[in-house]
Amino acid sequence: MYPFTYTKAADTREALNAGRGGGRYIAGGTTLVDLMRETVERPETLVDISALPLREITVTKSGGLRIGALVSMTEAAAHRGVRALYPVISEALELSASAQLRNMATIGGNIMQRTRCTYFRDVTADCNKREPGSGCAAQEGFNRSHAILGTSDSCVATHPSDLAVALAALEATVHLRGPDGERTLPFADFLLKPGSTPNREQAARPGELITAVEIPAHPRPLKSGYLKVRDRQSYEFALTSAAVALHVRGGVIREAQVAAGGVGTVPWKLPAVEEALVGERPSDRLWTEAAEHAADGARPLTHNRFKAELLKRTVERQLRTVGGSK
């Protein structure tokens, strides 16, 4: 680990001043500290923001949900409002990491976490995300766990967050505060596909601080859930996952929100699946036909060709579960 300075911000203004000067924000530290140990990240200054007042979970006047950036994953998963309004969020959080990590990790930090790609974390390997222009060792290396959607010639690493898949499905927004004031970004625009600049992973500006994520109100009744497929049931990242939210009224699907994880360079919204569902009556045949669109545009690599079919099956299974047809 390289030398660094540490400061603990007493309030938001102090944090932003330190961030403006190039400091890196840290709260739970469950990702950044690991990357510093492996010398993948080498920040000169850490700004501890754990004392900031960003720990509230509130139901908005419109019936949506606002979760402060410093709420722990455990607190968010257990919150009555989260469990009642959006079970998909609670389920995604409870299937993430280990209990110890969930107790420490924050909501803001979770969506900012970097890939678990082994080549990214191996400082001797070529990685455009870690060192722009060096190449991507995963393209010709062992790539079983890598992405099949949203990839580029520069990067095929998956985004690791389970929570982010649920937020993508529900079309959440991210609230930010920086030197130039406050702004809000659609979650779909916050996390960036790699393109030719995989080292730029989020749309946050230098010194900006995540203050909250907000889920808009969705029509009721709304049934939702999260399914994660992995190599083992204990602490493991997804091979594929599916976040589904369905609004069914009068026996017809009026609104469908579907996103996938473990297969994309960012949490992957599945609009073709959603379009196949809206206006239809739930049925076994509908789930199967809609799920066939889940891997549209996939670009499998040598060792992860199985992911396209696994994704379809995962989405179909979760549609059946949430839609009430087993």
C-alpha positions in Angstrom: 0.0 0.0 0.0 1.3 3.5 -0.9 1.4 6.4 1.6 -1.7 8.6 1.8 -3.1 11.2 4.0 -6.4 10.8 5.9 -9.0 13.4 7.0 -12.4 13.0 8.5 -15.0 15.6 7.3 -17.2 17.1 10.0 -19.8 18.3 7.5 -20.7 18.4 3.8 -18.9 21.6 3.1 -15.7 20.3 4.5 -16.0 17.1 2.5 -16.6 18.9 -0.7 -13.6 21.2 -0.1 -11.4 18.2 0.4 -12.9 16.4 -2.6 -12.3 19.5 -4.8 -8.7 19.2 -3.9 -8.5 15.7 -5.3 -9.4 13.7 -2.1 -11.2 10.4 -2.5 -14.3 9.8 -0.5 -14.5 6.8 1.8 -17.2 5.5 4.1 -17.4 1.8 4.7 -14.3 1.2 2.7 -15.2 -2.3 1.7 -14.0 -1.8 -1.9 -11.5 1.0 -1.9 -9.4 -0.3 0.9 -9.1 -3.7 -0.9 -8.0 -1.9 -4.1 -5.5 0.1 -2.2 -4.0 -3.0 -0.6 -3.6 -4.5 -4.1 -2.1 -1.2 -5.4 -4.8 -0.9 -8.0 -5.9 2.3 -6.5 -3.3 4.8 -5.2 -5.2 7.9 -3.8 -3.0 10.5 -2.2 -5.8 11.7 0.2 -8.8 9.8 1.7 -11.8 11.9 2.9 -13.8 10.0 5.5 -17.5 11.0 5.0 -19.0 8.6 7.5 -20.1 11.5 9.9 -22.2 13.3 7.2 -26.0 13.3 7.7 -26.9 11.1 4.8 -28.4 8.1 6.7 -32.2 8.6 6.2 -34.6 6.5 4.3 -37.8 8.3 3.5 -41.0 7.6 1.5 -41.6 10.5 -0.8 -44.9 12.4 -1.1 -45.5 10.7 -4.5 -45.0 7.2 -3.0 -41.4 6.7 -4.1 -38.4 6.0 -1.9 -35.3 8.1 -1.1 -32.3 6.3 0.4 -29.4 8.3 1.8 -26.0 7.5 0.4 -24.6 6.5 3.9 -27.3 4.1 4.8 -25.8 0.6 5.2 -26.8 -2.2 2.9 -28.1 -4.1 6.0 -30.2 -1.1 7.1 -31.7 -0.6 3.7 -32.6 -4.3 3.3 -34.3 -4.4 6.6 -36.2 -1.1 6.4 -40.0 -1.6 6.5 -40.7 0.9 3.7 -38.1 -0.7 1.4 -39.5 -4.2 2.0 -43.1 -3.1 1.6 -42.7 -0.9 -1.5 -39.9 -2.5 -3.4 -39.0 -6.1 -2.3 -36.7 -6.3 -5.2 -34.3 -3.9 -3.5 -34.3 -5.8 -0.2 -33.7 -9.1 -2.0 -30.9 -7.8 -4.1 -29.2 -6.4 -1.0 -29.6 -9.6 1.0 -28.1 -11.6 -1.8 -25.0 -9.3 -1.9 -21.7 -10.0 -0.2 -21.6 -11.4 3.3 -23.4 -10.2 6.4 -20.2 -8.5 7.7 -19.7 -6.6 4.5 -23.3 -5.5 4.3 -23.1 -4.1 7.8 -20.2 -1.9 6.7 -20.9 -1.1 3.0 -23.1 1.9 2.1 -25.6 2.4 -0.6 -23.5 5.1 -2.3 -20.4 3.1 -2.1 -22.2 0.0 -3.5 -23.1 1.7 -6.8 -19.6 3.2 -7.0 -17.8 -0.1 -6.6 -15.4 -1.2 -9.3 -15.3 -4.5 -11.2 -14.2 -7.8 -9.8 -12.4 -8.7 -13.1 -9.3 -10.6 -12.1 -7.2 -8.9 -14.8 -8.2 -5.4 -13.5 -7.1 -6.5 -10.0 -3.8 -8.0 -11.2 -1.5 -5.1 -11.7 0.8 -7.2 -13.9 -2.0 -7.8 -16.5 -3.0 -5.6 -19.3 -6.2 -3.6 -18.4 -7.5 -0.6 -20.2 -9.8 0.2 -17.2 -6.8 0.4 -14.8 -4.2 1.7 -17.4 -5.8 3.2 -20.5 -4.2 2.0 -23.7 -2.5 -1.1 -22.2 -5.0 -3.5 -23.7 -7.6 -6.0 -22.3 -6.2 -9.3 -21.2 -9.7 -10.7 -20.7 -10.5 -10.7 -24.5 -8.1 -13.6 -25.1 -7.8 -14.8 -21.5 -10.1 -16.8 -19.3 -13.4 -14.9 -19.6 -16.1 -17.2 -18.2 -17.3 -14.5 -15.7 -17.1 -11.6 -18.1 -19.8 -9.6 -19.9 -21.7 -10.4 -23.0 -23.7 -7.2 -23.2 -22.4 -3.6 -23.5 -18.9 -4.7 -24.3 -16.3 -3.0 -26.5 -12.9 -3.8 -27.9 -11.4 -2.0 -24.9 -13.3 -3.8 -22.0 -15.5 -6.8 -21.2 -15.6 -6.5 -17.4 -19.0 -6.9 -15.7 -20.4 -4.5 -13.1 -20.6 -6.4 -9.8 -23.4 -4.7 -7.9 -26.7 -6.6 -7.3 -28.4 -3.5 -5.9 -27.6 -1.6 -9.1 -29.6 -4.1 -11.1 -32.7 -3.4 -9.1 -32.1 0.3 -9.3 -31.7 0.0 -13.1 -35.0 -1.9 -13.4 -36.9 0.6 -11.3 -35.4 3.6 -13.2 -33.9 5.2 -10.1 -32.1 8.6 -10.0 -28.9 9.5 -8.3 -28.6 12.7 -6.3 -25.2 14.4 -6.3 -23.7 17.4 -4.6 -20.5 19.1 -5.8 -18.5 22.3 -5.9 -21.0 23.6 -8.5 -24.1 22.7 -6.5 -26.7 19.9 -6.6 -27.9 17.9 -9.6 -29.8 14.7 -10.3 -28.9 12.0 -12.9 -31.0 9.1 -14.1 -29.4 5.9 -12.9 -29.2 4.7 -16.5 -26.8 7.7 -17.2 -24.8 7.5 -14.0 -23.0 4.2 -14.8 -21.1 4.4 -18.1 -20.5 1.7 -20.7 -16.8 1.2 -21.4 -16.6 2.3 -25.1 -13.1 3.5 -25.7 -12.8 5.0 -22.2 -13.4 2.1 -19.8 -11.4 3.9 -17.1 -14.3 6.4 -16.8 -17.0 4.3 -15.0 -19.4 6.9 -13.6 -20.7 10.3 -14.7 -19.9 11.9 -11.4 -17.8 15.0 -11.8 -14.5 15.6 -9.9 -15.3 16.3 -6.2 -19.0 15.3 -6.5 -20.5 13.4 -3.7 -23.5 11.0 -3.9 -26.1 12.1 -1.4 -29.0 9.7 -2.1 -30.6 7.4 -4.6 -34.3 7.8 -5.3 -36.8 5.3 -6.7 -39.8 6.9 -8.4 -43.4 5.9 -7.5 -44.6 3.1 -9.6 -48.3 2.1 -10.3 -49.8 -0.2 -7.6 -50.2 -3.0 -7.1 -46.6 -3.8 -7.9 -44.9 -7.1 -7.4 -41.2 -7.3 -7.6 -38.2 -9.6 -6.9 -34.6 -10.4 -7.6 -33.1 -13.7 -8.7 -29.3 -14.3 -8.6 -27.6 -17.3 -10.2 -24.1 -18.0 -9.0 -21.6 -20.9 -8.7 -22.3 -21.3 -5.0 -25.0 -20.1 -2.6 -22.5 -18.5 -0.2 -20.8 -15.2 -0.9 -20.3 -15.1 -4.7 -20.9 -12.7 -7.6 -23.6 -13.4 -10.2 -23.2 -15.4 -13.3 -26.6 -13.9 -14.2 -29.3 -12.2 -12.3 -32.7 -10.7 -13.0 -34.7 -7.9 -11.3 -38.4 -7.8 -12.2 -41.2 -5.5 -11.3 -44.7 -6.0 -12.7 -47.9 -4.0 -12.4 -50.8 -6.2 -13.3 -54.4 -4.8 -13.3 -57.5 -6.4 -14.6 -55.5 -9.5 -15.5 -53.3 -7.5 -17.9 -49.7 -6.4 -17.4 -49.8 -2.6 -17.5 -46.2 -2.0 -16.7 -43.0 -4.1 -16.7 -39.5 -3.3 -15.5 -36.8 -5.8 -16.1 -33.0 -5.6 -15.8 -30.2 -8.1 -15.7 -26.9 -8.4 -13.9 -23.8 -10.5 -14.2 -23.9 -10.2 -18.0 -23.4 -6.6 -18.7 -20.6 -4.0 -18.4 -23.3 -2.0 -16.5 -26.6 -3.2 -15.1 -28.5 -4.1 -18.2 -32.1 -2.9 -18.8 -34.1 -5.2 -21.0 -36.6 -3.1 -23.0 -37.4 -5.8 -25.5 -38.5 -8.1 -22.7 -40.6 -5.3 -21.2 -42.2 -4.5 -24.5 -43.1 -8.1 -25.0 -44.9 -8.2 -21.7 -46.9 -4.9 -21.6 -50.5 -5.3 -22.7 -50.5 -9.1 -22.4 -52.1 -11.5 -19.9 -49.7 -13.5 -17.7 -49.1 -17.0 -19.0 -46.4 -19.6 -19.2 -46.1 -19.0 -22.9 -45.7 -15.3 -22.4 -42.9 -15.7 -19.9 -41.0 -18.0 -22.3 -41.5 -15.8 -25.3 -40.6 -12.6 -23.6 -37.5 -14.1 -22.0 -36.2 -15.0 -25.5 -35.4 -11.3 -26.0 -33.2 -11.1 -22.9 -29.9 -11.8 -24.7 -30.6 -9.6 -27.7 -27.3 -8.0 -28.9 -25.1 -10.4 -26.8 -21.5 -10.8 -27.8 -20.2 -13.9 -26.1 -16.5 -14.6 -25.6 -14.7 -17.9 -25.7 -15.6 -19.2 -22.3 -18.9 -17.4 -21.5 -21.1 -18.5 -24.4 -23.4 -20.3 -21.9 -24.4 -16.9 -20.4 -26.8 -16.0 -23.2 -29.0 -19.1 -22.6 -28.5 -18.9 -18.8 -29.7 -15.3 -18.9 -32.9 -16.3 -20.8 -33.7 -19.0 -18.3 -33.0 -16.7 -15.4 -35.3 -14.0 -16.7 -38.0 -16.5 -17.5 -37.8 -18.1 -14.1 -38.1 -14.7 -12.3 -41.0 -13.6 -14.6 -42.9 -16.7 -13.6 -42.1 -16.2 -9.9 -43.1 -12.5 -9.8 -46.0 -12.9 -12.3 -47.5 -15.7 -10.1 -47.1 -18.6 -12.6 -44.7 -21.3 -11.4 
